[in-house]
Every structure is written in structure tokens, then in C-alpha cells.
Amino acid sequence: MSTDSVREAAAESAGRRREQQGWYVYDWACSVYSTSVLTVFLGPYLTEIAKAAADAEGHVHPLGIPVSAGSFFAYTVSASVLLSVFVMPMAAASADRSGRKKPLLAVAAHLGAAATTGMFFLDGDRYLLGGFLLIVANASLAVSMVLYNSYLPQISLPHERDAVSSRGWAFGYASGALVLVADLVLFLAHDSFGVSEGTAVRICLATAGVWWGAFTLVPLKRLRDRRVTPAGAAARGGLRQLVSTVRDMRRHPHTLAFLLAYLVYNDGVQTVISQASVYGSEELGLGQSTLIVAVLLVQVLAVGGALGMGRLARAHGAKKTILGSLLAWTATIGAGYFLPAGAPVWFFVLAAGIGLVLGGTQALSRALFSHLVPRGKEAEYFSAYEISDRGMAWLGPLIFGLTYQLTGSYRDAIVSLVVFFLLGFALLARVPVRRAVRDAGNPVPERI
């Protein structure tokens, strides 16, 4: 190899590492929303606001529809996800056709960050404001993640992707843990800071938005756009674009089969993430400080879990490792049904089980899918992936909310999620991933 070729290869490798480092920081930026807002504070807090606005029968009436105050948060999560189905395909198609992902990422990320920061103004009985801001923030996060994930095949070589994806998730969980420590200090010592408990919660919500917006500047500086087609092509409407993407995927049926499996088991994962704090506070009678510590435990263990499962994938393949994690999810959520009320120690054990498999399941699924994407259609295919990740994760919260509304038991609601992991396992086991990679026109890694 000539000296010029060596220098060119070294420069290309250095540029790729620089982009990867910037890419990791977006997980660092936005994961605080998923952790502090969606998982810890907003569910219990918005439920209490809804209860304050409820009538004598315990119902609120958004758009004139009677809704149990205890189910309002779950229904709002479902509504935000349904909105994402319309928005994500349009953003993805525009990104692929113009090659301009960064401007779209900037708009989505900062709109979500602004909505999250606006949650500081949630007090009294403003449950409708809370629902609106949640819908905007969740939909914005979903769009930003489409664009963020679509960079993975462009900034990493095939043999790097399990490790790069796992590091991204690890950065996110480390960020979530760091901010949760600060949140815990503020919440427990709110009197010392001269604020009420409710104000402390609103500060935690708002600072998550500020964190998200500020750290997004790093990936926006380091990632670079790649023009693959002439700019200016208009994206189709949300549903039309989604239908077009799915039709194209029919030429890659094994990729479509993987997405179906992921849609099912990830619906369970996302519902556990969004509803665990409600289950802990409303069914088990645990205080907010206990919930924060439990989620902090999840964050810390998820860092090691993501990296550890990444190493398992290098030894045994991503598919086998994901299948093992789904069995662990089934056992963990099934055990959650039997947790005694008022016993923080057992809730911490449940949190530990979730943390060990959470990051790895998500990181390896993203890395595995990146091998199944035809070149030049990264954002479009990752919009379908993100719809499976967040955009179709409305059924779990809906079933969770309906089960509670019909039975009055969050235990029945939580155990209903086991079926998502079992069915997802069965569907994923049937996907021939090596053939799927070849059919997409990509090199097949030694282990996958």
C-alpha cells in the first residue's frame, strides 16, 4: 500500500472515530429525558395533577372523553406514539432524499427540549398542558432518534456496529444516572433549597430539557451530512411514505420479519420503561425517593449490561444474545407481579433485573438492524425501525391503561406485558439473519 493510501486510510479512520464520538453524545443528551422525565417523574406527577382535576368519579374529560385519572398518563403516551407514526416517515424520507439530516435533527431535538423545559409550568390541575407537552416531546424524540440511528451504518464498519451501538447506549445510561443523582439530591433536600416537593419535581423536569438541548450541540458539530441524491425532493405524507417504505421492504422479507419481531418485544420494553414508576408509586405504595433510587440502579447496571451483552454478542452473535435477554425479561416482569407492597428492597431487585438486560436488548437490536438496511436508505428504513421502537409502542401502554381501568389493579396491568416478550421471542427465533444481511446487499459479519 502506498504512503498516500496509508495516510488516506488513517484520515478516514480518524474522521470516523470523531463522528462516532459525537454520535455517542446525542445518547448522552436525550437519554436524560427518557430517564428523568418519562421513567421517573412525569408519570406519577402527571397522574397526581390529573387526579386533582378529576370529578367525583375519578375521571378527567380531555376532549369531552371520560378517562380515569390513573390511566391519563398511559393514554397520553399512546397518543404521542400515534402522532409519531405520521411525522417520522416524512422526516426520514426528506433526510434520505436531501442528505441533510443535521438540520432536521437540530429542529426535532430542540423542539423536544423546549417542550420538556416547558414542563416547569405544570402545577395545580394543568393536566391538559402536561399531556400536550408530553406528546410534543415524545414525538420530537422519536423523529430525532430516526435521524440519529440512521447515522450508525454510515459512521461504523460492519464489524464495529455491535460495539459502537452498545457504547452509545452506555453513554445514555451513564448520563441518566448522573442527572438522577442530582435529581435525588434536590428532591430529598428540597426544603434545604427553599422549594416545595412539587417545585423540585418541576425543576427536575425542566433541567432535563435544558440538558437535552445543550448537549445536542456536540453531535450537530461533529456529524456530517452525506448527499446521496439531489436535494429538494419532497417527502410524501406520513402514511403514504410509511406504506411506500413497507412496500420497498417487501423486497427484503427477512428485514420486515425482524421488524415485526422487534415491534412486538420492544412494545413490552417501552411500556415497562414508561409505566414502572406508576406501578411502584400507585400499586406498591413506594415514595418518589425510592423510585429515583430504583431507576438510578437501572441506569448504573444498564451501562454494564449494554457493554457486557455487546461482548456476549461478539462471542455468540447478536441474535442469540437478544433471545436470551427476552427470556430474562419474561422472568423479571413475571416476578414483578408478586412484589409485596411497601417493600423497597424487592423493587430494587426487580430494577436490577431490568437494568442488566435493558441496555443490551436495545443496543444489539439497533446494531443487528443496521446490517439489514440497504445502502442509501438508512433514514427511511430506520424510520420504520423507530416506528417499531417508539412509533408502534402504543399498544402496550394502551393495554396497560385499559387493564387498570377495567380491573383497578396495576398488578394485572404489569403482568399483561409478559405476552409481548414471549411472542417477540418466537418471532425473532424464526428470522434467518445471515440470509437477511446478504439479501440487503451487505457483507455478513463472522458472528451475527
N, C-alpha and C positions, 0 to 999 in steps of 0.2 A: 504494500500500500504506500502511495506517495506521501510526502510530507504534507502537501496541501490537503490530501484526503484525510489524513490523521487530524489535522487542525480543524477541518470542516466537521468531522465526526465529534471531536471534543467540544466544539462550539455548539453543535446541535444537542449534545448531551447536557451541556451546562444550561442551555436555554430551556430544555425540557424540565430539568430539575427546578429552575426558577419558577416556571409555570406551576409545577406540582406544589411547590411551597406556597405560592399564592392561592392555589386551589384549596389547599388544606384550610386556609384561614377563613374561607366562607363557611365551612362547617363550624369553625370556632365562633363566627359571628352569629349565625342564625340558630344554632342549637340551643342558645340561651332562651329563645322564645319557646321552643318545644319543651324545654325542661321547666323553667321558672313559671312561664305563663300557662301553657296548655296542660302540663302534667301536675304542677303543684298548686298554684294559687288561683287560677281563674275558675276552675270547676267549682270548688267549694264556695268561693267568694260570689260568683255569679249566681249560684244556687241560693245563697242567702239573700241576695238582692231580689231575686225572683220571688222568694218566699215573703219578703217584706211587701211586695206589690200584689201578692195573691189575694183572692177573695176568701170568703168564709169556708169554701170547699177546698182550698189549697190550689186553685187554678189561676194562671195568668192568661191573658187573652191577646196574644200578638196576632194582628190582622183579623181580630174577632174570633180566633180559633181557641177553644178551651184547651189548655195544656197544663199538665201537672207541673208545679214549680220545680219539683225534684227531677223532672225529665227535660227541662228547658235547655240546659247546657248540652245534653246529648243530642237533642234535636237540632240545635244551632250548629253543632259540629257537622251533622249530616247535611244541613243546608249549605254550609261553606264548601263542602266537598262537591256537592252537585253543581255549584257555581263554577268550581274549578274545571269541571268536565267541558264547559263551554270555552273557557279562556285559555287553558293550556295548549290545546292543539293549534289555535291561531298563533300564539306566541312562538311555538315550536316551528311551524311552517314558515313563518316570517324569518326566523333565525336561520333555518337551513337555506332558504332561497336568497337571502341577502348576505349571509355570512356575518351579520352584525349582531352577535349575541350580547356583547358587553352593554350596549345601551339599553337593551331590553332587561338584562339582569339588574342594571342600576335602577331602572324605574320600578320593577317588581320588588326588589329588596327594600328600597327606601319608602315605597308606599306601605309595605307591611310594617316597616319600622315605625313610620309615623302613626299608623293605626294603633300599634302596640303602645307607643308613648302616650297616645290619647286616652289609654285606659286609666290614667291617673285621675280622670274626671268621673270615674264610676263611683257613685255613692248613693245613699238613700235608696230609692226604688227605680233607678235608671237601668232596668234590665234590658230594655229595648236598645239603648245605646251600647250596652255591653254586647248584646247579640250582634249588632251591626259591626262594631269594631272587630269582633272575633271573626265574622265572615270575611271582612276585608283582609285582615291579617293572615288568615288561613289560606285564602285564595292566592294572595300575593306570595306567600311562602311556597305554595305548590308550583306557581309559574317560575319562580326563581330557581327551584330545585330541578325543574326540567332543563333549564339552560345550564345550570351548574353541572348536573350529571352528564350532560351531553359532551362536556369537555373531556371526560375520562378517556375515551378511545383516542383522542387527539393528543393528549399530553403524556401518555404512557404506552410503552411497548406491551405486546400481549402477555409476556411472562411477568410483567411488573404489576398487572392490574389488581390482583388479589391484595398485594401489599399496599399499593397506593390507595385503593378504596378503603382498606382497613385503617390506614393511617388517618385518612380524612375523618372517618367515624370516631377514631380515638381522639383526635383534636376536638371534635364536637363535644364528646362526653367529658373531656378534661375541662373545657370551657364551662359546660353546665355545672360541673362540680365546684369550680372556683367561684362562680357567681352565687351558687346556692349557699356556700359558706358565708358569704357576705349577707345574703338574704336572711339566713338563720340568725346571724348576729343582730341585725336590725329588728327582726321580728321578736326575738326573745327579749331584747333590751330596748323595746320601743319607748318605754317610759323614760329611760335614761337619755334618749334622744329627743324627748319632749314631744312625741307624736303618739296618736292613738294606734290601736292594733289595726284598724281599718286603713288608716293613713299609711301605716308601714306596708301593708299589702299593696296599696296603690303605688307607692314608691317602687316596690319590687317589680311590679308590672311595667311601670314606665321606664325604669332603668334598663330593663331587658330590651326595650325598643331602641333606646339610645345606643346600647352596646351593639345591637344588630346593625344599625345604620353606620356607626363609626367604623367598625372593623370590616365592613363591606368595601371600604375604600382600598384595602390592600389587594384583594383579588382583582378589583377593577383596574388596578395599576399594572399587575403582573401578567394577567391572562391576555392573550392576543386573539383578535378575530382572524378567521380564515375565510376568504371569499371563494366559495366553491361554485357559485352560479351568479349570473348577473343580478345586481341589486335592483330592488324596486318591484319585484313580483309581489302581487297582493296575496295575502293569505285568505283562505276561504273562511266561511262561517264556522263556528266551533264544531257543531255536529257534523257538517259536511266534511270538514277537514279530518275529523276523527274517523268517519266512515271511509274516507279515501285512504287513510293510513292503514286501517284494518284490512281493506281490500288488498293493499300492497303486501301486507303481512301474509295474506293467503298464499303468496308465492314462497313463503317461509313458514310452513305449518308448525314446525317444531319450535320456532321462536314464539309463535302465537300460543302454543301449548304451554310453554314456560310461563308466559304472561298470565294465562288463566290460573295456573297453579299459584303464582305469586300473588295474584289478585285475591285469592281465597285466604291463604295463610297470613298475608300481610294485613288483611282486614282485621284479623284477630289481634295482630301485633299492635296496630294503630289504636284499636279500641281499648286494649289494656293500657296503653300509654295515656290516653285521654281520660279514661274513667277510673283509674286506680285510686286517685286521691278522693274522688267522690265515694267510692266503695269504702275506703278507710275511714273517712270522716262520718258518713251517714250510716253505714251498716255496722262498722266496728267501733264507732264512738271514739276515734283517736283524734287528738288535738293537732292543730296546724304544725306545731314544732315537731311532733312525731313524724308527720308526713314529710316534712322537709328533710329530716334526717334519713328517712327511708329512701327518698328519691336521691339524696346525696350518695347513699350507699350504692344505689343502682348506677349512678354516674361513674363512681370510682371503679366499681367492678366491671362496668361495661368497657372501660378503657382496656383493661387487661383481657377481658373476654374477646373484644374485637381483634386485638393483636394475637391472642392465643389461638383463636379459631382461624386466623389467617395462616398461622404456622401449621395447624392441622390440615388446612386446605392444600398447602404445598405438599404435604405427605400423603394425603388420602383423596384429594380432589375436592372442589367446592361443592359439587352436588351431594356427595356422601356426607360432608360436614353439615350442610344445611339440613339434610334429612335427619341427622342426629339431633340437631338443635330443635327441630319441630317436635320430636318425641319428648325432649326436655320441657318445651313449652306446655305440652299437653299435661305432663305430670305436675308441673308447677301451678298451672291455673286450676287443675282439678283439686289440688291440695288447698288452694285459696278458698274454696267453698267451705271448708271445715275450720277455718281460722276462728278462734274464740274472740268474742268482743272484748274490748278493753285490755288486750294483751299485746303491747307493742313489740315484745321480743319475737313473737311468731310472725308478725307483719314484717319485721326486719328479715327474718329467714326467707319469707316469700320474696321480698325485694332483692335479696342476694341471688336467689334462683333466677329471677328475671334479668338482673344485671349481667350475669355470666353468659347468657345466650342472646341478649338483645342486640348488642353492637355487632356481633359476629353474623347473626342472621341477616341483618340489613346490609352490612358491608359486602358479604360474599354474594348476596343476591344481586347487588348492583354490579359487582365485578363480573359475575357469570353472565349477566345480560349483555354487558358491553362486548362480549365475544360473539353475540348472536345478532349484532346490528350491522347491516350492510353499510359499507363506506359511503359517506356523503349524505346519509340520512340519520345522523346521530340525534339531532334535536327532535326530529319528527318521531323517531322510534322511542326516544326517551320521554316524549310527551305521553305516549301510550303506557310506558313504564310508570311514569309519575301518576297517571290516572289509576293504574293498579296500586301504586304506593299510597297516594292520598285521594286522588280523584274518584276512585270507586270504593274508598274506605268509608262509605256511608251506611252500609248495611249493618255492620257490627254495632255502631252507636245507636242506629235505629232499633235493632233488636234489643240491645241493652235497655234503651229507654222504654220500649213497649213492654218488655218483660217486667220492668219495675212498675210501670203504670198498671199492668194487669194483675200482678201478684203482690205489689207493695214490698218486695224483697229484693235487695241488691245481691243477695247470695244467689238467687235463681238467675239474676241477670249476668253475674260474672261466670257462672258455670256454663251458661249457654254458649260461651265463646270457644269451648273446647272443640266443638264440631269444625270450626274454621281450621284449626291446626291438623286435625285428623284427615279432613278432606284435602287440604293442601298437600299433606304428605303423600297421599295416594296419587294425586295428580302429578306431582313433581317426580315421583318414582318412575312414572311411565315416559318421561321425556328423554329421548336419546341425545344428550347434549353434544357429544362429539360430532354426530351427524349434523346437528343443528348449526354448529360452528362452520363445518365445511359447506353446508348449503348457503350460508350467508356470505361465502367467499372469503373467509378469514382463516389465517393459519391456526391449526389446532395445537394448543399447549400440550406438553407431555402429560400433565395431570390436570383434569378438569372435572 
